[in-house]
C-alpha cells in the first residue's frame, strides 16, 4: 500500500491552494486592481529603460538600480578608482533626493487614491524623462559622457520619485527600482 493516499494529497493541495491559506500568506499585499497591475508593469519597463540609458550611454551608472550602484561603488573603491566612486556616490545622492521628494508627495494619498497619486508622480517623472530625452537627442555621444552631471540627475531623480510611489504602496515583494 502506498503512503500517498488520496486523503494526504487533498490535505497537501488544501494547504497550497485553499483560499484561506493564500489569504494568510498574501495578507500584506494590497489589491489595487488590474489598472494598478498594468501601471506597475509599465513602471518596471520605464525603470529598466532608464537603467539601460544611464549605464550604456551616459556614464556606466545605474539610475534606478541602487543595489547595482553599491556594487559599482565597492568595485571602484576596491580598485582605487576614486572618480568612478564619486560618480556613483553622486547618483546615490540624487536618488535619495528623488525618493525624498516623491515620499513627500505620496504620503498624503490613501491607497484608494492610487490613480491620483500615480498621475501626480508620473507627471513629474514624465517631465524629467522628457527633458532627458530632448537633451540626450541633441548632443553627440562623446558629449553625453561629458554632460554626465547634467544628464544623470534627470533620470535618477525620476527613478527616485518612482521608487517613493512603490514604497508608499508597501506591496510585499514588489519593487522596480
Residue, then its C-alpha position, 0 to 999 in steps of 0.5 A: x500500500x502506498x503512503x500517498x493516499x488520496x486523503x494526504x494529497x487533498x490535505x497537501x493541495x488544501x494547504x497550497x491552494x485553499x483560499x484561506x491559506x493564500x489569504x494568510x500568506x498574501x495578507x500584506x499585499x494590497x489589491x489595487x486592481x488590474x489598472x494598478x497591475x498594468x501601471x506597475x508593469x509599465x513602471x518596471x519597463x520605464x525603470x529598466x529603460x532608464x537603467x539601460x540609458x544611464x549605464x550604456x550611454x551616459x556614464x556606466x551608472x545605474x539610475x534606478x538600480x541602487x543595489x547595482x550602484x553599491x556594487x559599482x561603488x565597492x568595485x571602484x573603491x576596491x580598485x582605487x578608482x576614486x572618480x568612478x566612486x564619486x560618480x556613483x556616490x553622486x547618483x546615490x545622492x540624487x536618488x535619495x533626493x528623488x525618493x525624498x521628494x516623491x515620499x513627500x508627495x505620496x504620503x498624503x494619498x490613501x491607497x484608494x487614491x492610487x490613480x491620483x497619486x500615480x498621475x501626480x508622480x508620473x507627471x513629474x517623472x514624465x517631465x524629467x524623462x522628457x527633458x532627458x530625452x530632448x537633451x540626450x537627442x541633441x548632443x553627440x555621444x562623446x558629449x553625453x559622457x561629458x554632460x554626465x552631471x547634467x544628464x544623470x540627475x534627470x533620470x535618477x531623480x525620476x527613478x527616485x520619485x518612482x521608487x517613493x510611489x512603490x514604497x508608499x504602496x508597501x506591496x510585499x515583494x514588489x519593487x522596480x527600482 
